[in-house]
Amino acid sequence: MSPRFSHVFQFGQRWLNWLNRQPPNTVRPVVMQTMVKIMACGTSLMGWSIWRCPDPECNHEKRVKFTCKSRSCPHCGVKACLQWINNTLAWLPKVPWQHITFTMPGEYWPVIRANRWLLGEMNRLAADVVLTICRDLNITPGIFTAIHTWGRDQKWHPHIHLSTTAGGVTKNNTWRDMSFYRENVMTMWRHRITESLRKHYYTLTIPDELKCEGRSKFSWNRLLNTHYKRGWNINLSNILSNITHVTLYLRFYLKKAPVSLSRLKHYAGEDNITLRYKSHRTKKQEEEVITSDELITRFESHVPQKWFHIIRYYGFLSPSAPMRKMLTEVVYPLIQQDHEFRTNKKTRYF
């Protein structure tokens, strides 16, 4: 039997021991539900189906245990990712694309973690940057975004992956090519995030790491102004004309679980676990030895809230009726692409 990710939490009652050490009412309910699902995934607790040979003289049967289908489960996440990619590629316009990664200063990361509703705000602001640039050119692009809360070392690192068509539909229903430039995108993104954190000061939960900076509106604005004067790290890809490149980007950067079993060199038997990842700094494979408690702490921080949409669509990819009509009646005829939409819940594209 192949090892499962749940063994990390079950061996030596690591999950229960970690849970007992947490302060009361600090573990989110969705984390509890997700951990129960992951530990029951692929076991008899989830139930099973029985498959029998059609030959009445054959007594052979096989039990196939059900999986948890949690989006945070590394095992179920792989299958869900492949299904989502296949469904998405069936209706994505086959035009040039450009990918943009939006990040922010590390000092803001604890604020996002203490106020998880800001993740949705980040998503909207990133899309608004691209929509504003296109609006000035009188075109409507197609955009989809993915919210990531982890880096390659699985630490808390909230950022946005955005994919946009390298062009869009004009008011005359023609197609116009365009590209985006780092300095322009970075300036607009920095301004929007700073103003959002400034506007929501009185509704924010200030984390312990920033108690001094957040003790007053004046000190908070001073922190924001300090980082506003600095350049932020925004990564823009080259324009991708091949749909295969888009597929690879979708597979490796968007819809996937935060922790992969293949990255854990030692996943059971010891309290210390070796995590493998490719460092952004050295561009090489590195290893970090962490305790099981630290791994659980990193993992639970990335579990999204229930019903929270990781993938979101904007522009003519938006699920709103006018934008969907533009996609089907304007975009597809312009690029001479056939399309087919499925409406059942398991494979719906919007």
C-alpha angles and dihedrals in degrees: 000000000000118000118260130214091241089069088075090063099035101049109100090355089283094162094050092045091050091047093051091054094056120098114256117279094006099108111083116238091234089059091054091049093047094049092050090051094048094049091048094044113123094004133110089260088076092051128240146233123236121224119195134186113259089227106099090211093057116086095187116126136169129209117214112197119218122244127229096243090211113157089223093055111102092212098048091036093065093057093043090050093053092047092049092049093050092048094045095048089053091068106022110113110255095233133116114293136198126202124212128189115205118202135167137205115293090239089071096052096084089052091056091047092051091046106038092175086074088073089073090046090053090052093051093046093050091053090045090058092059094040091052093051090049093044090059087056092046095242134120116221131195114245138178126177138195126204116221123186099181140068126212091276089054093244121138108283114148115201141144128243109203128186119193135175110255089237139004151208118299126214088261090059093250128127120250124189121221142154136215128237128216101230094051094045093045094051093051094044092048092050094049096048093046093049091047093053089045094050095047097046095117093049097045125104102226111219122227091252090065103035092120094047092045099046091102140010089248095055090043092054090047089057092048092048092051093056093039089065091057130080115255124218110253119166121205121186125216115267108278114215095172117081088212090067090051089052092054091050091051092049100048103033111029132041107025141110117269097238126043122202090223090065093059110086094184112024103162143020096047135060091230118073126196114223119198123203142148111257119229089209101051098022087224136110110268135182129219124190112216135167122254088248091057092049091051091047091052093045097049092051090062097051104112123227116265113277091009110145112228093183118051133178131217140172115022089343089064115118091232114117098244093050093045088052090052090052095050100036102034114018099045095047090047094055094033094236126154117224142187127191123204118207103194115110097242095058105022112143099208 
